[in-house]
């Protein structure tokens, strides 16, 4: 059983922005403050359940789009605009997961005890996150990837995750900046090949 | 000059958005036929149809900055973007009028989003910041309604990072305007 899942390329969540991700249907908000630190939270505001990935990043906090509740990097609620004088109780907080950035990819673990030692330890540069309309298991088999869902192949990091059953996101990172275009082309060819194969199997 | 417009139509929105970004004062007349046939521009005693032709005409107005024209050697992608918007508009109207429960997201919606994502993603790696080149142009304006209103087809945007990036970048342009379903940038 793997602890860490590759959910996005680091470059797809620039500083000061939030982005949605899903892992087997579980909705996760990825966001990054101006300090560059990446965060992964349950994509649900504890106030009214709004998706936090629709929110905006201000002064190192993620603010919910609905009523503007602001959550700090430690996931606790820092400010409620409708009650500006209120000292917000520490019990109000978003649900945070472990997040790490390695080899140009954002990795998230739902297990609090997961060790970052399991993650790739080489440098790489994100080239492409690409949707493949085929189930994760068949993509993993076709790409000869281990259970962890990632591996180094021909100077490139190949990683996969399942946003929802039947769909797979393939993330590819190149060993050098100069090779990113080649790797992105490979990602497209891989997608086209695997989707054609999947259609053949379904037919 | 006047636009025959339907506020909730994506193709009409592209024209209103373009006029706003270019700083053109464009009065509108609500006309239900625009929902079927798209926007129509009354200009110089005639009528111009099709969002790409209308936007290109707007770029030639004297008050519009030359930046809205393509740079030297830049590939024109307006026809591709207009065809993408036409396909999207058809899919969106079908989705909005469909009885419930629906049969899920049509495969053509995924095909369209993939086509746009591939182009935006390649452009980004080639350091081409806009679909039209170094400055946003008609092709970008035509693509924006597709990206921003793709939620109406229930296409999840977590699957398309380059499109998300395009939406964010586009909303930050001076003169950006919203429509129902397209909120402002914060």
HADDOCK unambig.tbl for C-alpha pairs under 7 A between the chains (distance, minus, plus):
assign (segid A and resid 12 and name CA) (segid B and resid 161 and name CA) 6.02 0.50 0.50
assign (segid A and resid 20 and name CA) (segid B and resid 158 and name CA) 5.22 0.50 0.50
assign (segid A and resid 21 and name CA) (segid B and resid 158 and name CA) 5.14 0.50 0.50
assign (segid A and resid 56 and name CA) (segid B and resid 186 and name CA) 6.30 0.50 0.50
assign (segid A and resid 131 and name CA) (segid B and resid 159 and name CA) 6.03 0.50 0.50
assign (segid A and resid 181 and name CA) (segid B and resid 125 and name CA) 6.52 0.50 0.50
